[in-house]
Amino acid sequence: MSKRVFNFGPGPAMLPTAVMERAQAEFLDYNGMGVSVVELSHRSPQFIDIIDRCEALFRELSGVPDNFKIFYMHGGARMQFASIPMNFMPRVAKPKALYFETGNFAKLARVEAERYGEIIRVVDGESCGYSAIPSFDPSAIDQDAAYAHLTANNTIYGTRWMEFPDTGDVPLVVDATSELLSREMDYNQFGLVYAGLQKNLGPSGVAIMVCREDLLGHAMPHTPTMLDFKVSAEERSLANTTNTFAIYLLMCVLEWLKEQGGVAAIEKVNEAKAKILYDALDASDFYSAVAHPDFRSTMNVSFHLPNNNALAEQFIAEALEQDMYALKGHAVVGGIRASIYNSMPVEGVQRLADFMKEFERKNG
Amino acid sequence: MSKRVFNFGPGPAMLPTAVMERAQAEFLDYNGMGVSVVELSHRSPQFIDIIDRCEALFRELSGVPDNFKIFYMHGGARMQFASIPMNFMPRVAKPKALYFETGNFAKLARVEAERYGEIIRVVDGESCGYSAIPSFDPSAIDQDAAYAHLTANNTIYGTRWMEFPDTGDVPLVVDATSELLSREMDYNQFGLVYAGLQKNLGPSGVAIMVCREDLLGHAMPHTPTMLDFKVSAEERSLANTTNTFAIYLLMCVLEWLKEQGGVAAIEKVNEAKAKILYDALDASDFYSAVAHPDFRSTMNVSFHLPNNNALAEQFIAEALEQDMYALKGHAVVGGIRASIYNSMPVEGVQRLADFMKEFERKNG
């Protein structure tokens, strides 16, 4: 038995131990072929079967409508901060897009997009320290925009959109990196949903794209072929050698998620897990949550200890002694962040809540 | 013991069994941390140590001079077919580059680059079916070009540059995907050497870049930040979440290569392996090599059986029965291709040569 800790890291993140054990067992010999899945051609029937199975499972688990294409892009979500404007800006006569700026990655996406057209910030959460999703004036949704972009869950601050905004005919583009398949969503609201795999879905380096097919085929002339969504959709992500290992592990994670009862079932578990931590925070005057109660993420729970960096460091070190790893908050927020994606068992969250109480008793 | 066959696939390719066994053993628990290397933050000290160790080992094994930066780019070599012109074209007043077109990937690189500036084809090997590296007129090396691009080893046809051309002050950019660290090279000849990992070095999805530092910092305005070489060099490939598993496996492969005696030692082994197959081809009137004898690759050996597709299929099927996998030639050439990268043991090549003789005896 390999040692396994509860890994609260924000990403690359914990994957289900059952998935990891399966990948380990078949690492040298995939399907009795005598070669590893990482040594298998991306054009082999066996890998095509993996990519087919991922699509079928994703469609089954998400309920995404048939008019959406599913494909993979190199470079994680961050590469798509450029590829999205490059692919969508020419949809409109005058390149323009709307950005809901509700956190660090939302801001990075907006800054990158500014290089490709005019950007209107519909909301800017910086003034409230990104602790809430600011309300906005629906008339600010300029119907001449090529798209509107938002970040579904803000990993650093631990806030999320409870409901997604109505952007009219402007396609809503959603970075769901830290949330995809953790809760049910009606994909009819969206033009594109995308996510780096390395939080809820697999290892790093690749993004899954769920794109309404009528939005494909508008790329700017200088778009690299490998960043053209239409090429990737038409070539089924095999325009060149994709990250085969990541897509294989995604398949294993999707099979595991189906065994857990699917998205509706895991969403209930995720809500229960988050409640354990938020209840602990609400019951305490020692800890303070970063996120406003109306916008609490179920994936990332960020909180502060009394204004004292040394105490946070002590918390992190003592938690590690109890096999709770990677609880350090992001540098821009400090404090503690517990990332509790689909793979985190309830036991891990309960252990953390118990530890929080004990730590407060000793140091409060 | 897992079953292992001799995998002659062109890429994603066979990796050393010792490397794969190590990766399997520590897959659930890296360094006693209780988390997998795929579950580890790219900013953790443990992953920074992996990336540092890769650089130190690569420098030691390759002998690359200190004025070169080493970094990783998303998307394999094919993504760089766009990023190279995007990063280098503005080095000169009028965007222009030179391409040595000696194979399928060389052509794809040229076609992609044409979208970013004027391209001069110094050689075009299509007329000879890419079976040789055509000679060229040194006066065709336009000294006003931003760079000159070539493919060191042509994976599909099994040809290679025995010596690299003198391009004067024009930086020579080399796609070494199927050759990097398989033979000694004097990096002083080059401006940039790059390679997708999935042939000689690791799994798919990422490229290693070895770039003379004075060439950095000239990217076109529309270059995605994640494709800007200067950003990746300065951020040590961690501008966003890199393909952590690929870089970890690269480290394991580099450590293995050092144990084999380094590049000079593996180059001798590679020459001996290739000689076994070329001797078998030269001794036969049944098989015919694709590559002209003056340009024979030591990495990919492509050959035809008598004009008969059914016979090639029979060859591939019978070889598989003897645990020799993925010998099918690329669709544009047909026939047989044996990819014999660093990881392929001499025994695998000898088994193939023996099989070739026996197959000829039965079917010749």
Interface residues (C-beta under 8 A of the other chain):
Chain A: S2 K3 R4 V5 N7 G9 P10 G11 P12 A13 M14 L15 T17 M20 E21 A23 Q24 F27 L28 D29 G32 M33 G34 V35 S36 V38 E39 L40 S41 H42 S44 H74 G75 G76 R78 M79 F81 A82 S83 M86 E112 R115 Y116 G196 Q198 P203 S204 G205 V206 M220 P221 H222 P224 T225 M226 L227 A239 N240 T241 T242 N243 T244 F245 A246 L249 D323 Y325 A326
Chain B: S2 K3 R4 V5 N7 G9 P10 G11 P12 A13 M14 L15 T17 M20 E21 A23 Q24 F27 L28 D29 G32 M33 G34 V35 S36 V38 E39 L40 S41 H42 S44 H74 G75 G76 R78 M79 F81 A82 S83 M86 E112 R115 Y116 G196 Q198 P203 S204 G205 V206 M220 P221 H222 P224 T225 M226 L227 A239 N240 T241 T242 N243 T244 F245 A246 L249 D323 Y325 A326
